[in-house]
């Protein structure tokens, strides 16, 4: 019983999981920004190519 109680009170893995979630969220934001920026740049290069 004491071992089970100690298991539920142990929070050592919680910090690693939180850092993992934060890193995943940052990665999703970066991927979204790069995708949007890439689409915009592609349109700009197409306009420059058409102008030339």
C-alpha positions in Angstrom: 0.0 0.0 0.0 2.9 2.4 0.8 4.4 1.7 -2.6 1.1 2.6 -4.4 0.8 5.8 -2.4 4.4 6.8 -3.3 3.7 6.0 -7.0 0.7 8.4 -7.1 2.6 11.2 -5.3 5.7 10.9 -7.6 5.6 13.8 -10.1 9.1 13.5 -11.6 7.8 12.5 -15.1 5.3 15.4 -15.2 7.9 18.0 -16.0 9.3 16.0 -18.9 5.8 15.6 -20.3 5.1 19.3 -19.9 8.3 20.2 -21.7 7.4 17.7 -24.5 4.0 19.3 -24.9 5.5 22.8 -25.1 8.0 21.7 -27.7 5.3 20.1 -29.8 3.2 23.2 -29.6 6.1 25.4 -30.7 6.8 22.9 -33.6 3.2 23.2 -34.8 3.3 27.0 -34.7 6.6 27.0 -36.6 5.3 24.6 -39.2 2.2 26.7 -39.7 4.2 29.9 -40.1 6.6 28.3 -42.6 3.8 26.9 -44.6 2.0 30.2 -44.8 5.2 32.1 -45.6 6.1 29.6 -48.2 2.8 29.9 -50.0 3.1 33.7 -49.9 6.7 33.6 -51.3 5.6 31.2 -54.0 3.0 33.6 -55.1 5.5 36.5 -55.1 8.0 34.5 -57.2 5.3 33.6 -59.6 4.4 37.3 -60.0 8.0 38.2 -60.5 8.4 35.4 -63.1 5.3 36.6 -65.0 6.6 40.2 -64.9 10.0 39.2 -66.4 
